[in-house]
Amino acid sequence: MSARSPISRRDLLKATAAGVVGCSMSGWFQAFAEENAPNRQRRRACILLWMNGGPSQTDTFDMKPGRTGVGGPYRETATTVPGIRISEHLPRVARHMHRMSIIRAMNSREGDHGRGTFLMHTGFLPTGPIQYPTLGSLVSKELGSDESPLPNFVSIAPFRQFNAQAYGSGYLGPTYAPLLVAENFNPFGGQNQPNNDGSNMLRVPDLTVPDEVDPAHFDTRIDLLQDMERDFAERHPSVAARSHQTAYNRAVRLMRTTARTAFNLEEEPSALRDAYGRNLFGQGCLLARRLVERGVPFIEINLGAMPTVPAGWDTHGQNFESVRRLSEVLDPAWGTLMGDLEARGLIDDTLIVWMGEFGRTPRINGGNGRDHFPNAWTTVLAGGGIRGGSVFGRTSADGTTVEDPRPVSVPDFVATIGRALGIDPARTQNMSNVGRPIPFADHGAQPITEIIA
């Protein structure tokens, strides 16, 4: 630490007790952020918070208090922006509203989990022969580095059962496929329960050489394996062969550098880990910050099924209890992530996306739940490239339609993400598997310029 900023990271965490959440000590935070600010030439990054099952906008970011049969029992809470109010169960997120934009005008008309998941991840419907890549692959291709020892796209605890293709690199090929972390987690095993630390699942296995193996012998084995992989791929050219070769090459490159320590959360202070939440999603958000800090341009973290909420955000029954429990995991993780990024000077370069495959019916059904509803729902963008403290769109009093100023399609939303990341969604194109160039966002997409910084 330089003489200009005598406070250390450890001192800051001790002084705030709860990590970066809720710190308001003027001067300390600013000095810490300046000291840890990255090179301003660094490229932007994106963290996608995926709410598997389709979160209820009416109980999170577009509440209808007092509306009989619609509003439910939750109260609103004030945010850092006068006039913008959100769920009482998201108080830590509310502290960062000045860096967030709520989009209350989403309209996709796609209410099936599988198709909705694919549409939101790619910007296109799963029709025809074109193998559309997931958003993380598209972004990592544009913002990633071939020289990085870390993968350019990491997907944490993905739930691929609804649509496996929604998480694939499609026509971009295996080079841009994600590294899947905690892929085989058991959502009913307690990893997302408060005070149950799932961080052991966030380590990438087999990244260190066994003690009994001589380093020189290990290098020889790796060289032999790579020669065999290369020879096989040349004699049997196929996507499967290239995928296998790419996976091994990435693993070897990661093993041979200290970058692998990015997955070791034990390096972080206990108070900060507590603030994120000792569960798989909370610790996944902490891992995302560590990866962004090391130049990884795209990280996705899934929050869905838990032992006490077996359907995740798919709350056809017992909606209110389920949303409350999910919010208890989401709020500390997301709120702390925002503060942590800001403290490290990373918030202006990191876009955070909160979304699911669709919304849920404003009207409460007979099982005290809410059903699928793609007609008028909500997403949130925050951090880099976004004009914070804003709301785009307004739904009707009963929440069933977008009233003003216009419905936002999924291609519009994807184009907005591209613009916020410095990617031109219309001019950026890739050649598809059928020999046709495909733009980053579908033809005719209109970015929401009102919320782009």
N, C-alpha and C positions, 0 to 999 in steps of 0.2 A: 504494500500500500504506500502510496506516495505521501510526501509531506503535505501536499495540498489537501489530502483527505485522510486524516488520521484514523477514522473509524474503520474497524475491520468487519467482515461479514459476521463473524462469530459475535462481536460486540453488539451488532445490530439485532441479531436474533435474541440474544440475552435480554436486551433492553426492551424489546417488544413482547417478549414472553410467548406470544402466539404466532411467531414467525412474522411474515410480511402482512398478514391480515390485520387491518384496522390501525396500521401505524400512521400517525399524523404528526410526528415530531419534525417540525419545520427545520430544514437545513440538513438534518441527518440523512433523510431519504434522498434528497437532491444530490448531496455529496457522494452517497453510495452509488447512485445511478450514473453520475458523471464518471466516477472512477471505473465503473464496470461497463460503460457504454462501448459497444463494438465499433469497429471501423465502419464509418458511414457508407462505405462502398459495398458493404455486405448485401447479398441478395435477400429478398423477402422470403418468408416462410409461412406455412399455413398449418394450423392445428384444427382438425375436424372433430368435433364432439358429436358422435352419432348416437341418437336416442332411439334405440331399436324398438320397434313396435308402433311408433307414431305417437308423439307426446300431445297431450291436451293443451291447446293454446289457451283455452278458457280458464285453465287452472294454473297458468304460468305467466304468459306475457300479454294476453289480450282478455283480461278478466271482465266479467259482466256482473258486478256485485249488485245484489238486490233484484235481479231479474228472475222471476219465478220460473222454476223448471229449467233454468239455464245456468244461473250464477253459481250455485253450490254454496257450501259453508265457508269457503276461504275468504279471508280479508285481503285487501290490498296493502302494500307497504310503500312508503315514499322512497325515492331514489335520489341520487346526487343531482338529478335534473328536475327542476320544478315542473310539475304537470305530468311527468311520466311515472306511472305507478305499476308495480308488478306484484306477484304473489308474495304473501307474507312468509312463505317458506323458502324464499330466495334472498334473504337479507344481505348476504355477503356479495352476491352478484349485484344487488342494488347499489352497492357502494362504488361500482365501476360504470354506472350507466353513462357517465360523461364520455366514455370511450366506446360506447355501444350504439348500434342502430337496430331497432326492432322493425321487422318487415311484417306488417299485419295484413298483407294483401296476396299471399300465395294462393295459387289456383292451378291444380294439375289435372283434376278429373280422373285421377288414377288411384283407385281405392283398394287395389290388391297388394298385399305385402311384397310379394316377389317382384311384380312389375314396378311398384312404387320405389322399392329399394334400388332396382336397376336404374330407373329414371333419375332419381336424386343423385346417384353416384356417377352417372355418365352424362346426363343431360339429354339422353335419347331413349326412346322406347325400344324394348327388345324385340324388334321386328326385322325380318329379312336376314341376309347372309352376313352383314357387316358385324364384325366383332369389336364393339365399342370398348375402349379402355376406361377404367375407373378414373375418377377425378385426380386421385393421388398420382397415378401414372402420368397423366397429362401434365400436371404441375411439376412433378419431379423431372420430367424430360426438359421442360423449359428453364427451370431454376436450379437444377442439380448440377453436380460436377462429376465427370468421369474419373477424376483423380481422388475423390474422397474415399477414405478407407471405410467410412460408414455408408450404409445403404442410403439412397436418396428418398426412400419411401418406406415408412414403418407403420404397420397396422397392428394395433394392440387389442387383444381379446376380440377379434372379429367374430360376428355371428353370421356365418355364410349359408345357413340352412334355408333362408328365404330365397336367396339367389346367389349362387357361387360366382356366376359370371360378373356380378356387380363389383367384385373385388379383384378382378383380373386385369392384366395389362392389355388384353385384346390385341388389336393389330399393331400395337407398339412393340410387342415381343417381350421375351423374358428379361431383357436388360432393365426394363422399367417395372417389373413386378415387385410387389411389396415384400419386405421381410416381415413375416408373421410372427408376432410375439404373443405368448399365452394363447395360442390358437386353440388348444384343446382344453381350455379351462372348463370346469364344471360349474355352470351358473347356480347350481343348487348346493354347492359345496361350501358356501359361506364367504367366498372371496370378496363380494361386494357388501358384506355386512359391516356396519360401523365397528371399529376397534378390532377388526380381523384383517391383519396385514397380508395382502396377496402379492407383495413385491417379490417373493421368491420365484413366482412364475414369470417375472419380467426379465429374468436373466436369460441370455442366449446360451444354451448349453454347449459344452465341448469347445470353448474358445481358448483354452489353455492347454499346453502340452503336458501330458502325464509326467509325473516326477520320474518314473522309471525309464522314460524314453530320452535318449541323448538328443540334444537339439540338432546336432549335425545329421544324425540318422533320421530325425523327423523331417528336416528339410529335404533329404534325399527321397524319402517316401512321398512327400508332397510333389516334388518334381516329377517323379515317376507317374504318380496319379494324373497329374496335369497332362503329361505326354500321352497317356492312354486316353484321357477324355478328348483331347484334341484330335487324336487319330480316329477315334470312334465317330466323332462329330463330322469329320471330313468324309468318312466312308459311308456314314448313314445320316445324311443331312435331314433334319426334322426339327419341329418345334420342341418335341420332348428331349431330344439330344442337346439342343442349345440351352434349354431350361436347366437341365442337369449340370451342364458345363458351367453355366453362369452362376448357379447356386454355389458350386464348389469354389469357383474362383473368388466370389465375394466373401465366402467364409474364410478362405485362406488369407485374403488381403486384410480382413478384420483381425484375424488371429495374430498377424505379424506386426500389429501396431498397438499402441496404448489406447487407441480409440475405443477398444472393447470395454474399457472401464466406464463408458457412458451408461452401461446397463447396471452398474453397481450402485444402487441407491443408498447403500450403507455409508457412502461418502458424504451424504447430506446430514445436516444437524437433525437431531431427533425432534426438536420443536417444529421445524419446517415440515417434516414428514407428518407430524401430528396435525398440522394445520391443513394439509392437503386431504387428510383422511386416511386412516389405516385400512384401506380396502383396495381392491384391484383397480377400480376406476380412479380413485384419488392418487394412488401411487403411479398409475399410468400417466396421469396429467403431469406429475413431477418428472417422470421419465421423458415426457414430451418436451418439457422445458430444457432438460439436459441435452436432448438431441438437437433442438433448435440452437442452443448455445454453441454446439459443435458443427453447425452448418447444414443439418439435415433439413431439406425444404418442405417436407410434407409428412405429418404424423396424424393418424386417425386413432381415436380411442372410443370404444363402444361402451355404452351403459344401457343394460337391458335387464334380463331376468335375474332375480335374486331369490334366495330361499323364502323370504317373506313376500316377494312379489313375483310369483312364478311366470307371469306373462309379460314382465317388463312394462313398457309403456302401452302395451296393447290392452287397455283397461276397459274391456267390455263390461266387467263387473267390479264392484268395490273400487271405483275409480279414485275416490278422494283419499282413502287410506293408502292406496298404492302410490299415487302421485306424491303424497307427503313423504313416504319412505324413500322414494327415488330422489326427491328433492333434498333430503337429508344427506345423500351421497353426492349429488350434483353440486349443491351450493358451496360447500367448503372447498371442493376441488377446483371448480371454475373460478370462484372468487380469489382463492389463493394463487392460482395460475396467473390471473390478471395482475395481481400485485407483485408477484415474483418477477414476471416479465418486465414490468415497469421499473422495479428496483434495479434490474440488471441492464437497463437501457435497451431492451429488446422489443418493447411493446409497439413502437412505431414501425418495426420491420416484420411483425408477426400478425397475420390475420387469423382470428378465431371464428370458426363457423359452428353454429349450433343448429342442428336440424334432425328430423326423422323422415320417414317415407311419406307421411301425410299428417293431417291433424285429426281431431276427433269431434264428433257431433256436439254442437253447443247444447242441444237438448239432452237432458239426462234420461237414460232408458230405465226400464222397469227393474233392472238389477243394480240400480244405483251406479251405473257405469256410463261410458260414452263409446259410441261406435266409430267406425272409420269415416273420415270426412275430408275429402280432398278439395272441396269447393272454396273454402276460405279459411286459411290457417296461417301459422306464424313460423318464421325462421329468425335467427339473430346473427348479425355480423359484428365483430368487435376488433379493436386494435388497429393494426397497420392498414393504411389506405382507406380507412372509413371515417366519415364525418360523425363523430360521436355525439351522444346526447340527442339523437333524432329518432323519429318514428316515421316510417313510410307506410301509408295506407290506413284505411279505417274500415272496419266491418260494421254492418248494420247493428241495431240495438239488440237483436236476437242472435247476432253472430253468424248468420247463415250466408251472407253475401258480402262481397267487397264493394264498398260504396264509393270510395274516393282514394286516389285519383284514377287508378286503373288496376286491374288484376295483374299480378306478376307471375309469369309462366316459369317453369323450371329452366328452360334455356335462358330466359332473362336473368334468373338468379345465378346461373353458372357464368354468364357473361359478366355479371357484377363482380363475382369472385375473381375472375380473370383480370378485370380492370384494376381492382384493388391490389392485386399482386404484380401489377405492371405488365401484364400479358394482354396483347390486343386480341380480343376474342374472335374478331372477324378475319383478321389477316393471318393469325397463327393457324396453320393447317398441317395435317399429317396424312400421308398416303395410307389408305386403308387396305385390308386384305383382299378387296375386290378391285384394287387399282384405281380407286376414286379418292381425290383429296377431300378430307373431312375437316371442317373448322373446329376450333376449340369449343365454341358454342354454336348451336344449330343456326342455320340461316334464318335471318329475321329477328334474332334475339336482340332485345333492347336493354342494355345495362341500366341499372337504376342510378343515373348520374347524380340525382339529388343527395345520395348518401355517400358518394365517393369523394374522398378528401382531395 
